[in-house]
Amino acid sequence: MPFLLASKFTLGSTSHGLALLFGLAVLVVAIIAQRRAPEGKLARRAVWVIILANLTSVFHTSASHYFSGRVTDLNHVLPLHLCDLTSLVAAAALYSRKPLLCELTYYLGLGGTLQGLITPNLHYDFPHPTYFSFFQLHLFVVIAALFLPLGMGWKPRRPLLRTTAKVFGIICGYLLTVFAINSALGTNYAFVMHKPENPSLYDHLGPHPWYLLSVLGLVVVMLALLSVPFLRTSSKK
C-alpha cells in the first residue's frame, strides 16, 4: 500500500509545519464561531467537532497502528499515554463543562500535549496512517485546551493554588499507576521506564530515573505559568 512507503518523520519538516498550521486554522475558526454566536448552530457544531475529534482520536490511533502491523506492541494498544487519556478527558470536559475535567484539559493539554506537538514521538511521515492519528490526537487536545478559555471564557476555580495542587496530585497518581502497569507489562507508558526514541525535552533532563524528578519539577513550573493569565481575573471575583 502507498502509505507503507512513507519516509521517517523529521522534526521541523514541511509536513510537521502544515499539521500545526491546520490545527491553528481549526482553532481560529472554532473561536470565531463561538464568539460570534455563543448559542448558535455554528457554535454548537464547532464544539461538537472538537468533542468528536478528541473522542475518536484514541480509536483512530489504535486503528493506524493495526494497519501498520504494530498492533502486537502493547505500547500502542492500551490508551494509557497521557495524551490518550487527556483526549478523552477533553471530550468529556467540553460536553459536561465539569470544573475538574476542564482544569485537567487546560493544564495537561498545554503543559503536556503541546510539548508532543513541538517534538513529536512519531516514526513515519505523511501519508502514513500514524501521521494522521498522531496529529489528530495531539492537535485536538491542544485545540480543546485553548478553546475553553479563548472561546468559551472558562477560568479555573479559585484559589488557584488549590486547583493546581489537585492537578499535580492527579499527575503524580497517574505516573505511579502507569509505572506499576509498565513494570507488569514491559511497556513504557508516559515514558517513565526510558526516554522516547525521537529527540525530545527528555533528552535534557538527565539520565533515568533522575529525569523523572526533573519532569515533576517542570510540572510545577508549568502549572504556575499556565495559571498566570488567570491571576487578575480570579482575584476580582
ChimeraX commands (.cxc) that place a marker at each C-alpha (Angstrom):
marker #1 position 0.00,0.00,0.00 radius 0.5
marker #1 position 1.27,3.56,-0.76 radius 0.5
marker #1 position 1.38,4.73,2.85 radius 0.5
marker #1 position 3.85,1.96,3.66 radius 0.5
marker #1 position 6.36,3.87,1.55 radius 0.5
marker #1 position 6.18,6.89,3.83 radius 0.5
marker #1 position 9.57,8.16,4.95 radius 0.5
marker #1 position 10.75,8.65,8.52 radius 0.5
marker #1 position 9.24,11.70,10.19 radius 0.5
marker #1 position 11.60,14.66,10.57 radius 0.5
marker #1 position 11.20,17.30,13.25 radius 0.5
marker #1 position 10.53,20.71,11.70 radius 0.5
marker #1 position 9.73,19.27,8.26 radius 0.5
marker #1 position 7.14,20.72,5.87 radius 0.5
marker #1 position 4.61,18.08,6.90 radius 0.5
marker #1 position 5.19,18.98,10.55 radius 0.5
marker #1 position 4.60,22.67,9.87 radius 0.5
marker #1 position 1.49,22.05,7.76 radius 0.5
marker #1 position -0.05,19.92,10.50 radius 0.5
marker #1 position 0.48,22.73,13.03 radius 0.5
marker #1 position -0.98,25.30,10.64 radius 0.5
marker #1 position -4.03,23.12,10.13 radius 0.5
marker #1 position -4.56,22.93,13.88 radius 0.5
marker #1 position -4.20,26.69,14.22 radius 0.5
marker #1 position -6.77,27.24,11.46 radius 0.5
marker #1 position -9.28,24.92,13.15 radius 0.5
marker #1 position -8.77,26.70,16.48 radius 0.5
marker #1 position -9.30,30.16,14.96 radius 0.5
marker #1 position -12.46,29.10,13.13 radius 0.5
marker #1 position -13.86,27.45,16.27 radius 0.5
marker #1 position -13.15,30.52,18.43 radius 0.5
marker #1 position -14.72,32.89,15.89 radius 0.5
marker #1 position -17.81,30.68,15.61 radius 0.5
marker #1 position -18.16,30.53,19.39 radius 0.5
marker #1 position -17.65,34.25,19.99 radius 0.5
marker #1 position -19.95,35.46,17.24 radius 0.5
marker #1 position -22.83,33.13,18.07 radius 0.5
marker #1 position -22.39,31.60,21.55 radius 0.5
marker #1 position -25.78,29.87,21.39 radius 0.5
marker #1 position -25.98,29.49,17.63 radius 0.5
marker #1 position -25.96,26.38,15.48 radius 0.5
marker #1 position -22.49,27.13,14.08 radius 0.5
marker #1 position -21.05,27.48,17.58 radius 0.5
marker #1 position -22.59,24.20,18.71 radius 0.5
marker #1 position -21.20,22.48,15.64 radius 0.5
marker #1 position -17.72,23.83,16.36 radius 0.5
marker #1 position -17.87,22.41,19.89 radius 0.5
marker #1 position -19.08,19.05,18.65 radius 0.5
marker #1 position -16.33,18.84,16.03 radius 0.5
marker #1 position -13.71,19.26,18.77 radius 0.5
marker #1 position -15.51,16.80,21.06 radius 0.5
marker #1 position -15.81,14.10,18.41 radius 0.5
marker #1 position -12.25,14.61,17.16 radius 0.5
marker #1 position -10.95,14.08,20.70 radius 0.5
marker #1 position -13.29,11.19,21.41 radius 0.5
marker #1 position -12.36,9.27,18.27 radius 0.5
marker #1 position -8.63,10.04,18.30 radius 0.5
marker #1 position -7.75,7.11,20.59 radius 0.5
marker #1 position -9.60,4.67,18.34 radius 0.5
marker #1 position -8.01,6.24,15.27 radius 0.5
marker #1 position -4.59,5.77,16.87 radius 0.5
marker #1 position -5.25,2.08,17.57 radius 0.5
marker #1 position -6.51,1.55,14.02 radius 0.5
marker #1 position -3.48,3.26,12.49 radius 0.5
marker #1 position -1.11,1.01,14.42 radius 0.5
marker #1 position -3.17,-2.03,13.43 radius 0.5
marker #1 position -2.81,-1.25,9.73 radius 0.5
marker #1 position 0.88,-0.54,10.30 radius 0.5
marker #1 position 1.43,-4.03,11.68 radius 0.5
marker #1 position 2.24,-2.72,15.18 radius 0.5
marker #1 position -0.89,-3.99,16.90 radius 0.5
marker #1 position 1.14,-6.56,18.86 radius 0.5
marker #1 position 3.17,-3.78,20.50 radius 0.5
marker #1 position 1.45,-3.17,23.84 radius 0.5
marker #1 position 2.77,0.39,23.87 radius 0.5
marker #1 position 0.25,1.14,21.11 radius 0.5
marker #1 position -2.69,-0.96,22.24 radius 0.5
marker #1 position -3.83,0.47,25.57 radius 0.5
marker #1 position -4.85,4.16,25.75 radius 0.5
marker #1 position -2.57,4.85,28.70 radius 0.5
marker #1 position -0.25,7.51,27.37 radius 0.5
marker #1 position -1.02,10.86,28.98 radius 0.5
marker #1 position -2.17,12.39,25.69 radius 0.5
marker #1 position -4.51,9.45,25.04 radius 0.5
marker #1 position -6.21,9.92,28.38 radius 0.5
marker #1 position -6.26,13.71,28.03 radius 0.5
marker #1 position -8.08,13.43,24.70 radius 0.5
marker #1 position -10.89,11.51,26.42 radius 0.5
marker #1 position -10.90,13.99,29.31 radius 0.5
marker #1 position -11.08,16.88,26.83 radius 0.5
marker #1 position -14.11,15.41,25.09 radius 0.5
marker #1 position -15.85,14.93,28.43 radius 0.5
marker #1 position -14.88,18.44,29.57 radius 0.5
marker #1 position -16.38,20.17,26.54 radius 0.5
marker #1 position -19.54,18.08,26.81 radius 0.5
marker #1 position -20.12,18.30,30.56 radius 0.5
marker #1 position -18.27,21.55,31.45 radius 0.5
marker #1 position -17.34,19.94,34.79 radius 0.5
marker #1 position -14.69,22.11,36.51 radius 0.5
marker #1 position -12.12,19.39,37.25 radius 0.5
marker #1 position -12.31,17.97,33.71 radius 0.5
marker #1 position -11.84,21.45,32.23 radius 0.5
marker #1 position -8.87,22.11,34.52 radius 0.5
marker #1 position -7.23,18.83,33.57 radius 0.5
marker #1 position -7.80,19.55,29.88 radius 0.5
marker #1 position -6.26,23.01,30.14 radius 0.5
marker #1 position -3.22,22.16,32.24 radius 0.5
marker #1 position -2.44,18.76,30.72 radius 0.5
marker #1 position -3.23,19.86,27.18 radius 0.5
marker #1 position -0.96,22.91,27.21 radius 0.5
marker #1 position 1.60,21.57,29.66 radius 0.5
marker #1 position 1.99,18.09,28.19 radius 0.5
marker #1 position 0.35,17.52,24.83 radius 0.5
marker #1 position 1.66,20.79,23.37 radius 0.5
marker #1 position 5.18,19.52,24.01 radius 0.5
marker #1 position 4.27,16.43,21.98 radius 0.5
marker #1 position 3.31,18.65,19.05 radius 0.5
marker #1 position 6.57,20.57,19.22 radius 0.5
marker #1 position 8.74,17.42,19.42 radius 0.5
marker #1 position 6.57,14.57,18.07 radius 0.5
marker #1 position 7.41,11.00,19.07 radius 0.5
marker #1 position 6.42,9.92,15.57 radius 0.5
marker #1 position 8.17,7.36,13.38 radius 0.5
marker #1 position 6.55,7.82,9.97 radius 0.5
marker #1 position 5.79,10.89,7.90 radius 0.5
marker #1 position 2.85,11.78,5.64 radius 0.5
marker #1 position 0.91,9.88,4.26 radius 0.5
marker #1 position 1.35,7.07,6.80 radius 0.5
marker #1 position -1.76,6.39,8.96 radius 0.5
marker #1 position 0.16,7.03,12.18 radius 0.5
marker #1 position 0.98,10.55,10.94 radius 0.5
marker #1 position -2.72,11.40,10.75 radius 0.5
marker #1 position -3.67,9.69,14.01 radius 0.5
marker #1 position -0.80,11.30,15.92 radius 0.5
marker #1 position -1.68,14.82,14.83 radius 0.5
marker #1 position -5.42,14.30,15.21 radius 0.5
marker #1 position -4.96,13.29,18.84 radius 0.5
marker #1 position -2.40,15.90,19.82 radius 0.5
marker #1 position -3.81,18.81,17.82 radius 0.5
marker #1 position -7.35,18.47,19.08 radius 0.5
marker #1 position -6.30,18.11,22.71 radius 0.5
marker #1 position -4.43,21.41,22.42 radius 0.5
marker #1 position -7.32,22.96,20.49 radius 0.5
marker #1 position -9.71,21.95,23.29 radius 0.5
marker #1 position -7.33,23.31,25.94 radius 0.5
marker #1 position -7.17,26.71,24.21 radius 0.5
marker #1 position -10.81,26.76,23.15 radius 0.5
marker #1 position -12.00,26.55,26.75 radius 0.5
marker #1 position -10.58,29.94,27.85 radius 0.5
marker #1 position -10.40,31.72,24.48 radius 0.5
marker #1 position -13.70,30.58,23.01 radius 0.5
marker #1 position -15.88,29.76,26.00 radius 0.5
marker #1 position -14.48,32.15,28.60 radius 0.5
marker #1 position -13.67,29.33,31.01 radius 0.5
marker #1 position -11.48,30.00,34.08 radius 0.5
marker #1 position -10.00,27.60,36.64 radius 0.5
marker #1 position -11.51,27.60,40.10 radius 0.5
marker #1 position -10.15,29.75,42.91 radius 0.5
marker #1 position -7.95,29.57,44.82 radius 0.5
marker #1 position -5.56,28.72,42.00 radius 0.5
marker #1 position -3.05,27.15,44.38 radius 0.5
marker #1 position -5.59,24.56,45.47 radius 0.5
marker #1 position -6.63,23.86,41.88 radius 0.5
marker #1 position -3.07,23.38,40.65 radius 0.5
marker #1 position -2.21,21.25,43.70 radius 0.5
marker #1 position -5.12,18.96,42.83 radius 0.5
marker #1 position -3.95,18.67,39.22 radius 0.5
marker #1 position -0.40,17.95,40.41 radius 0.5
marker #1 position -1.69,15.21,42.70 radius 0.5
marker #1 position -3.61,13.60,39.83 radius 0.5
marker #1 position -0.49,13.69,37.65 radius 0.5
marker #1 position 1.57,12.01,40.37 radius 0.5
marker #1 position -1.12,9.37,40.83 radius 0.5
marker #1 position -1.16,8.76,37.07 radius 0.5
marker #1 position 2.62,8.33,36.93 radius 0.5
marker #1 position 2.62,5.86,39.82 radius 0.5
marker #1 position -0.18,3.89,38.17 radius 0.5
marker #1 position 1.49,3.63,34.78 radius 0.5
marker #1 position 4.79,2.75,36.45 radius 0.5
marker #1 position 3.09,-0.28,38.01 radius 0.5
marker #1 position 1.47,-1.18,34.67 radius 0.5
marker #1 position 4.75,-0.76,32.80 radius 0.5
marker #1 position 6.55,-2.98,35.32 radius 0.5
marker #1 position 3.95,-5.71,34.82 radius 0.5
marker #1 position 3.64,-5.50,31.02 radius 0.5
marker #1 position 7.10,-4.36,29.96 radius 0.5
marker #1 position 5.69,-1.22,28.38 radius 0.5
marker #1 position 6.75,2.41,28.54 radius 0.5
marker #1 position 3.60,4.46,29.00 radius 0.5
marker #1 position 4.30,8.08,29.97 radius 0.5
marker #1 position 7.98,7.35,29.22 radius 0.5
marker #1 position 8.64,6.54,32.86 radius 0.5
marker #1 position 10.80,3.49,32.02 radius 0.5
marker #1 position 13.01,5.14,29.41 radius 0.5
marker #1 position 13.09,8.22,27.21 radius 0.5
marker #1 position 11.30,8.49,23.84 radius 0.5
marker #1 position 13.27,7.31,20.82 radius 0.5
marker #1 position 12.84,10.59,18.96 radius 0.5
marker #1 position 14.56,13.82,20.13 radius 0.5
marker #1 position 12.55,15.50,22.89 radius 0.5
marker #1 position 12.73,17.62,26.02 radius 0.5
marker #1 position 13.52,14.45,27.98 radius 0.5
marker #1 position 17.00,14.44,26.44 radius 0.5
marker #1 position 17.90,17.50,28.53 radius 0.5
marker #1 position 16.54,16.30,31.86 radius 0.5
marker #1 position 19.26,13.90,32.95 radius 0.5
marker #1 position 19.59,10.09,32.95 radius 0.5
marker #1 position 16.97,7.57,34.03 radius 0.5
marker #1 position 15.46,7.52,36.63 radius 0.5
marker #1 position 16.53,11.00,37.73 radius 0.5
marker #1 position 14.86,12.70,34.79 radius 0.5
marker #1 position 11.53,11.75,36.38 radius 0.5
marker #1 position 12.27,14.19,39.21 radius 0.5
marker #1 position 13.10,16.81,36.60 radius 0.5
marker #1 position 9.75,16.11,34.94 radius 0.5
marker #1 position 7.91,16.68,38.23 radius 0.5
marker #1 position 9.82,19.94,38.70 radius 0.5
marker #1 position 8.80,21.05,35.23 radius 0.5
marker #1 position 5.20,20.11,36.00 radius 0.5
marker #1 position 5.24,22.51,38.97 radius 0.5
marker #1 position 6.68,25.29,36.79 radius 0.5
marker #1 position 4.16,24.53,34.05 radius 0.5
marker #1 position 1.20,24.70,36.44 radius 0.5
marker #1 position 2.43,28.04,37.75 radius 0.5
marker #1 position 3.00,29.58,34.32 radius 0.5
marker #1 position -0.33,28.41,32.92 radius 0.5
marker #1 position -2.09,29.95,35.93 radius 0.5
marker #1 position -0.58,33.41,35.36 radius 0.5
marker #1 position -3.24,34.53,32.79 radius 0.5
marker #1 position -5.92,33.93,35.43 radius 0.5
marker #1 position -4.35,35.73,38.37 radius 0.5
marker #1 position -6.00,39.09,37.77 radius 0.5
marker #1 position -9.35,37.72,36.58 radius 0.5
marker #1 position -9.54,35.34,39.54 radius 0.5
marker #1 position -8.67,37.98,42.12 radius 0.5
marker #1 position -11.58,40.17,41.01 radius 0.5
marker #1 position -14.18,37.61,41.97 radius 0.5
marker link #1:1,2 radius 0.2
marker link #1:2,3 radius 0.2
marker link #1:3,4 radius 0.2
marker link #1:4,5 radius 0.2
marker link #1:5,6 radius 0.2
marker link #1:6,7 radius 0.2
marker link #1:7,8 radius 0.2
marker link #1:8,9 radius 0.2
marker link #1:9,10 radius 0.2
marker link #1:10,11 radius 0.2
marker link #1:11,12 radius 0.2
marker link #1:12,13 radius 0.2
marker link #1:13,14 radius 0.2
marker link #1:14,15 radius 0.2
marker link #1:15,16 radius 0.2
marker link #1:16,17 radius 0.2
marker link #1:17,18 radius 0.2
marker link #1:18,19 radius 0.2
marker link #1:19,20 radius 0.2
marker link #1:20,21 radius 0.2
marker link #1:21,22 radius 0.2
marker link #1:22,23 radius 0.2
marker link #1:23,24 radius 0.2
marker link #1:24,25 radius 0.2
marker link #1:25,26 radius 0.2
marker link #1:26,27 radius 0.2
marker link #1:27,28 radius 0.2
marker link #1:28,29 radius 0.2
marker link #1:29,30 radius 0.2
marker link #1:30,31 radius 0.2
marker link #1:31,32 radius 0.2
marker link #1:32,33 radius 0.2
marker link #1:33,34 radius 0.2
marker link #1:34,35 radius 0.2
marker link #1:35,36 radius 0.2
marker link #1:36,37 radius 0.2
marker link #1:37,38 radius 0.2
marker link #1:38,39 radius 0.2
marker link #1:39,40 radius 0.2
marker link #1:40,41 radius 0.2
marker link #1:41,42 radius 0.2
marker link #1:42,43 radius 0.2
marker link #1:43,44 radius 0.2
marker link #1:44,45 radius 0.2
marker link #1:45,46 radius 0.2
marker link #1:46,47 radius 0.2
marker link #1:47,48 radius 0.2
marker link #1:48,49 radius 0.2
marker link #1:49,50 radius 0.2
marker link #1:50,51 radius 0.2
marker link #1:51,52 radius 0.2
marker link #1:52,53 radius 0.2
marker link #1:53,54 radius 0.2
marker link #1:54,55 radius 0.2
marker link #1:55,56 radius 0.2
marker link #1:56,57 radius 0.2
marker link #1:57,58 radius 0.2
marker link #1:58,59 radius 0.2
marker link #1:59,60 radius 0.2
marker link #1:60,61 radius 0.2
marker link #1:61,62 radius 0.2
marker link #1:62,63 radius 0.2
marker link #1:63,64 radius 0.2
marker link #1:64,65 radius 0.2
marker link #1:65,66 radius 0.2
marker link #1:66,67 radius 0.2
marker link #1:67,68 radius 0.2
marker link #1:68,69 radius 0.2
marker link #1:69,70 radius 0.2
marker link #1:70,71 radius 0.2
marker link #1:71,72 radius 0.2
marker link #1:72,73 radius 0.2
marker link #1:73,74 radius 0.2
marker link #1:74,75 radius 0.2
marker link #1:75,76 radius 0.2
marker link #1:76,77 radius 0.2
marker link #1:77,78 radius 0.2
marker link #1:78,79 radius 0.2
marker link #1:79,80 radius 0.2
marker link #1:80,81 radius 0.2
marker link #1:81,82 radius 0.2
marker link #1:82,83 radius 0.2
marker link #1:83,84 radius 0.2
marker link #1:84,85 radius 0.2
marker link #1:85,86 radius 0.2
marker link #1:86,87 radius 0.2
marker link #1:87,88 radius 0.2
marker link #1:88,89 radius 0.2
marker link #1:89,90 radius 0.2
marker link #1:90,91 radius 0.2
marker link #1:91,92 radius 0.2
marker link #1:92,93 radius 0.2
marker link #1:93,94 radius 0.2
marker link #1:94,95 radius 0.2
marker link #1:95,96 radius 0.2
marker link #1:96,97 radius 0.2
marker link #1:97,98 radius 0.2
marker link #1:98,99 radius 0.2
marker link #1:99,100 radius 0.2
marker link #1:100,101 radius 0.2
marker link #1:101,102 radius 0.2
marker link #1:102,103 radius 0.2
marker link #1:103,104 radius 0.2
marker link #1:104,105 radius 0.2
marker link #1:105,106 radius 0.2
marker link #1:106,107 radius 0.2
marker link #1:107,108 radius 0.2
marker link #1:108,109 radius 0.2
marker link #1:109,110 radius 0.2
marker link #1:110,111 radius 0.2
marker link #1:111,112 radius 0.2
marker link #1:112,113 radius 0.2
marker link #1:113,114 radius 0.2
marker link #1:114,115 radius 0.2
marker link #1:115,116 radius 0.2
marker link #1:116,117 radius 0.2
marker link #1:117,118 radius 0.2
marker link #1:118,119 radius 0.2
marker link #1:119,120 radius 0.2
marker link #1:120,121 radius 0.2
marker link #1:121,122 radius 0.2
marker link #1:122,123 radius 0.2
marker link #1:123,124 radius 0.2
marker link #1:124,125 radius 0.2
marker link #1:125,126 radius 0.2
marker link #1:126,127 radius 0.2
marker link #1:127,128 radius 0.2
marker link #1:128,129 radius 0.2
marker link #1:129,130 radius 0.2
marker link #1:130,131 radius 0.2
marker link #1:131,132 radius 0.2
marker link #1:132,133 radius 0.2
marker link #1:133,134 radius 0.2
marker link #1:134,135 radius 0.2
marker link #1:135,136 radius 0.2
marker link #1:136,137 radius 0.2
marker link #1:137,138 radius 0.2
marker link #1:138,139 radius 0.2
marker link #1:139,140 radius 0.2
marker link #1:140,141 radius 0.2
marker link #1:141,142 radius 0.2
marker link #1:142,143 radius 0.2
marker link #1:143,144 radius 0.2
marker link #1:144,145 radius 0.2
marker link #1:145,146 radius 0.2
marker link #1:146,147 radius 0.2
marker link #1:147,148 radius 0.2
marker link #1:148,149 radius 0.2
marker link #1:149,150 radius 0.2
marker link #1:150,151 radius 0.2
marker link #1:151,152 radius 0.2
marker link #1:152,153 radius 0.2
marker link #1:153,154 radius 0.2
marker link #1:154,155 radius 0.2
marker link #1:155,156 radius 0.2
marker link #1:156,157 radius 0.2
marker link #1:157,158 radius 0.2
marker link #1:158,159 radius 0.2
marker link #1:159,160 radius 0.2
marker link #1:160,161 radius 0.2
marker link #1:161,162 radius 0.2
marker link #1:162,163 radius 0.2
marker link #1:163,164 radius 0.2
marker link #1:164,165 radius 0.2
marker link #1:165,166 radius 0.2
marker link #1:166,167 radius 0.2
marker link #1:167,168 radius 0.2
marker link #1:168,169 radius 0.2
marker link #1:169,170 radius 0.2
marker link #1:170,171 radius 0.2
marker link #1:171,172 radius 0.2
marker link #1:172,173 radius 0.2
marker link #1:173,174 radius 0.2
marker link #1:174,175 radius 0.2
marker link #1:175,176 radius 0.2
marker link #1:176,177 radius 0.2
marker link #1:177,178 radius 0.2
marker link #1:178,179 radius 0.2
marker link #1:179,180 radius 0.2
marker link #1:180,181 radius 0.2
marker link #1:181,182 radius 0.2
marker link #1:182,183 radius 0.2
marker link #1:183,184 radius 0.2
marker link #1:184,185 radius 0.2
marker link #1:185,186 radius 0.2
marker link #1:186,187 radius 0.2
marker link #1:187,188 radius 0.2
marker link #1:188,189 radius 0.2
marker link #1:189,190 radius 0.2
marker link #1:190,191 radius 0.2
marker link #1:191,192 radius 0.2
marker link #1:192,193 radius 0.2
marker link #1:193,194 radius 0.2
marker link #1:194,195 radius 0.2
marker link #1:195,196 radius 0.2
marker link #1:196,197 radius 0.2
marker link #1:197,198 radius 0.2
marker link #1:198,199 radius 0.2
marker link #1:199,200 radius 0.2
marker link #1:200,201 radius 0.2
marker link #1:201,202 radius 0.2
marker link #1:202,203 radius 0.2
marker link #1:203,204 radius 0.2
marker link #1:204,205 radius 0.2
marker link #1:205,206 radius 0.2
marker link #1:206,207 radius 0.2
marker link #1:207,208 radius 0.2
marker link #1:208,209 radius 0.2
marker link #1:209,210 radius 0.2
marker link #1:210,211 radius 0.2
marker link #1:211,212 radius 0.2
marker link #1:212,213 radius 0.2
marker link #1:213,214 radius 0.2
marker link #1:214,215 radius 0.2
marker link #1:215,216 radius 0.2
marker link #1:216,217 radius 0.2
marker link #1:217,218 radius 0.2
marker link #1:218,219 radius 0.2
marker link #1:219,220 radius 0.2
marker link #1:220,221 radius 0.2
marker link #1:221,222 radius 0.2
marker link #1:222,223 radius 0.2
marker link #1:223,224 radius 0.2
marker link #1:224,225 radius 0.2
marker link #1:225,226 radius 0.2
marker link #1:226,227 radius 0.2
marker link #1:227,228 radius 0.2
marker link #1:228,229 radius 0.2
marker link #1:229,230 radius 0.2
marker link #1:230,231 radius 0.2
marker link #1:231,232 radius 0.2
marker link #1:232,233 radius 0.2
marker link #1:233,234 radius 0.2
marker link #1:234,235 radius 0.2
marker link #1:235,236 radius 0.2
marker link #1:236,237 radius 0.2
view
